[in-house]
C-alpha cells in the first residue's frame, strides 16, 4: 500500500517503513507527526484520488532527527559599471521522518506483514539457488583454503633491488593499480621506493612481495603482476618525456 502526501511544498510517494527527509517540522526526535494533505492512496484493492486532497485521509510518521542539509553555494556577479559579486552559503533545515501508518494501514501492520512475506520469499529463492549450484558454494571454500595455505614471506628470498634506508626522491606508488596508501607505506618500509624496482622483479621476488603485503596490510594484491609492471613503465616513460621538454 502507498500514499502520496504533500509537505513543505513538495510531494512524496510513501509506504509504511519509508524514511524520507522533508522541510523542517516543528517537533522533536521521537514525536509522532501527521500529514493530512494526502493527494492519493491505494493498494491491491484500488486507488483513491483526491480533489485535490482525500477527505479524512491521514499519514502518520515518527520524527527520527532534525538536521541541516549539505551547504549550497549561491554566487552572483553583475557585469556593468558598478560591477559586484556576492558569494553566500546556505544549509537548509530538514527533518528525517519514518512513515508509521497510511490510509488503510493506520498502524503499519499490513505493510510489515507484506515486507515479512517478501523477505521470506527472497530468502527461500536464495536457498533454492544455493541448493541448485553446489559447485558455486565449493568455489569460495576452495579459495578460502588456498588463502589459508599461503606461504609466509620468510619462505621466499627478498628481492635483490630493495633499498636500505629512506630516500628523498621516492615515487608515488599509489599511482600503481591495486596499491593504496597503507600498502605504499609498507613497501617503503622494506625498501621499495621506485617504479623501476617493480619492472625488475622475477616471479620469486613477486611471491615475496605479495606474501609480505598479505601479512602486513591484511589484504592481498588483486591486480595482476603484468598490469602493475605495465603501469610502472608508463609512469617512467611519462616522467622521462616531461623531463626532456
C-alpha positions in Angstrom: 0.0 0.0 0.0 1.1 3.6 -0.7 0.1 7.2 -0.3 1.1 10.5 -1.9 1.5 13.3 0.6 2.3 17.0 0.3 4.5 18.8 2.8 6.9 21.7 2.5 5.7 22.4 -1.0 6.8 19.0 -2.3 5.0 15.7 -2.9 6.3 12.3 -1.7 5.1 8.8 -2.5 5.4 6.9 0.8 4.7 3.4 2.2 5.0 2.1 5.8 8.6 1.9 6.9 9.9 4.5 4.4 12.4 7.1 5.7 12.4 10.5 4.0 13.8 13.9 4.6 11.3 16.8 4.4 11.3 20.5 5.1 11.7 21.2 8.8 8.7 20.2 11.0 8.3 21.7 14.4 8.7 18.6 16.5 11.3 16.7 18.5 13.0 13.4 17.8 10.6 10.6 18.8 7.5 12.7 18.4 4.6 11.5 16.2 3.5 13.7 13.3 0.6 13.6 11.0 0.3 14.6 7.3 -3.3 15.4 6.4 -2.5 16.7 2.9 -2.9 13.3 1.2 -3.4 13.6 -2.6 -3.7 9.8 -3.2 -3.6 6.5 -1.5 -4.2 2.9 -2.6 -3.1 -0.7 -2.8 -4.3 -4.0 -4.1 -7.9 -3.1 -3.6 -7.8 0.0 -5.7 -6.7 3.7 -5.6 -8.4 6.7 -4.2 -7.5 10.1 -5.8 -8.3 13.4 -4.0 -9.7 16.6 -5.5 -7.1 17.8 -4.8 -6.9 16.1 -1.3 -8.5 13.0 0.0 -11.0 14.0 2.8 -10.2 12.4 6.1 -7.0 10.6 4.9 -4.1 10.9 7.3 -0.5 9.6 7.1 1.4 9.3 10.4 5.2 9.3 11.0 7.8 9.3 13.7 10.5 12.0 13.8 14.0 10.5 13.6 16.1 13.6 13.8 16.3 17.3 13.0 19.4 18.1 10.8 20.8 20.5 8.2 21.4 19.6 4.6 24.7 20.0 2.7 25.8 23.5 2.1 24.7 25.1 -1.2 26.7 28.0 -2.7 24.8 30.9 -4.3 27.2 33.1 -6.4 26.1 36.2 -8.2 28.1 38.6 -10.4 27.0 41.8 -12.2 28.9 42.8 -15.3 28.2 46.5 -15.5 29.7 49.8 -14.5 29.1 49.2 -10.8 30.2 45.6 -11.0 29.9 43.5 -7.9 29.8 39.9 -6.9 28.5 38.0 -3.9 29.0 34.5 -2.6 26.8 33.1 0.1 26.4 29.7 1.6 23.1 28.1 2.7 22.3 24.9 4.7 18.6 24.1 4.7 17.0 22.8 7.9 15.4 19.4 7.3 13.6 16.7 9.3 14.1 13.0 8.9 10.8 11.0 9.3 9.9 7.3 9.3 6.4 6.6 7.9 4.4 4.6 10.5 0.9 4.4 9.0 -1.0 5.3 5.8 -4.7 5.2 5.0 -5.9 1.5 5.1 -2.9 0.6 7.2 -3.0 3.0 10.0 -0.7 1.1 12.4 1.6 -0.3 9.7 0.6 -4.0 10.4 -0.3 -4.7 6.8 2.9 -3.1 5.5 5.1 -5.1 8.0 3.3 -8.3 7.1 3.9 -7.7 3.4 7.5 -6.9 4.0 7.9 -10.1 6.0 6.4 -12.2 3.2 8.8 -10.5 0.6 11.8 -11.2 2.8 10.7 -14.8 3.3 10.3 -15.3 -0.4 13.7 -13.8 -1.2 15.3 -16.0 1.4 13.6 -19.1 0.0 14.8 -18.2 -3.5 18.3 -17.7 -2.3 18.4 -21.0 -0.6 17.0 -22.7 -3.7 19.7 -21.1 -5.8 22.4 -22.3 -3.5 21.0 -25.8 -3.4 21.0 -26.0 -7.2 24.6 -24.8 -7.5 26.8 -26.8 -5.1 29.8 -26.0 -7.3 29.3 -22.3 -6.7 29.5 -23.0 -3.0 32.6 -25.1 -3.3 34.5 -22.4 -5.2 34.6 -19.8 -2.4 35.5 -22.6 0.1 38.4 -23.7 -2.2 39.6 -20.1 -2.5 39.4 -19.7 1.3 41.5 -22.8 1.8 44.0 -21.6 -0.8 44.3 -18.3 1.1 44.9 -20.1 4.4 47.7 -22.1 2.8 49.5 -19.1 1.5 53.2 -19.3 2.5 54.7 -16.6 4.7 57.2 -14.1 3.3 60.0 -15.7 5.2 59.7 -18.7 2.9 60.9 -16.6 0.0 64.1 -14.7 -0.7 63.8 -10.9 -0.6 64.2 -9.1 -4.0 67.8 -8.1 -4.5 67.0 -4.5 -5.5 65.5 -3.4 -2.2 67.0 -0.1 -0.9 68.3 0.3 2.6 67.3 3.5 4.4 65.0 6.3 3.3 65.3 8.2 0.0 64.3 11.7 -0.9 63.1 11.1 -4.4 60.6 8.3 -3.7 57.9 7.6 -6.3 54.2 7.9 -5.7 53.4 4.1 -5.5 49.7 4.8 -5.1 49.6 5.5 -8.8 50.1 1.8 -9.4 46.9 -0.3 -9.7 45.9 -2.2 -6.6 48.3 -0.2 -4.2 46.8 2.1 -1.6 48.2 4.4 1.0 48.8 1.7 3.6 50.4 -0.7 1.1 52.6 2.1 -0.1 53.8 2.8 3.4 54.7 -0.9 4.0 56.6 -1.1 0.7 58.6 2.0 1.7 59.5 0.3 5.0 61.1 -2.7 3.2 62.9 -0.5 0.6 60.6 -0.3 -2.4 60.6 3.3 -3.5 60.7 3.4 -7.3 58.7 2.2 -10.2 61.8 0.7 -11.8 62.0 -1.8 -8.9 58.7 -3.3 -9.9 59.9 -3.8 -13.5 63.0 -5.7 -12.4 61.3 -8.4 -10.2 61.1 -12.1 -11.2 58.4 -14.5 -10.1 60.2 -15.3 -6.8 60.5 -11.6 -6.0 56.8 -11.2 -6.6 56.0 -14.1 -4.4 57.8 -12.4 -1.5 56.2 -9.1 -2.1 52.6 -10.5 -2.2 53.2 -12.6 0.9 54.6 -9.6 2.7 51.6 -7.5 1.8 49.2 -10.3 2.9 50.9 -10.4 6.3 51.3 -6.7 7.0 48.4 -5.0 5.2 45.7 -7.6 6.0 45.0 -7.9 2.3 46.4 -9.2 -1.0 47.3 -7.7 -4.3 44.3 -8.5 -6.5 45.7 -6.8 -9.7 47.8 -9.0 -12.0 51.6 -8.5 -11.8 51.8 -7.6 -15.6 49.3 -4.8 -15.0 51.4 -3.2 -12.3 54.6 -3.6 -14.4 52.9 -2.0 -17.5 51.7 0.9 -15.4 55.1 1.4 -13.8 56.7 1.5 -17.3 54.2 4.1 -18.5 54.8 6.3 -15.5 58.6 6.1 -16.0 58.2 7.0 -19.7 55.9 9.9 -19.0 58.3 11.3 -16.5 61.2 10.9 -18.9 59.3 12.7 -21.6 58.3 15.6 -19.3 62.0 16.0 -18.3 63.1 16.4 -21.9 60.5 19.2 -22.7 
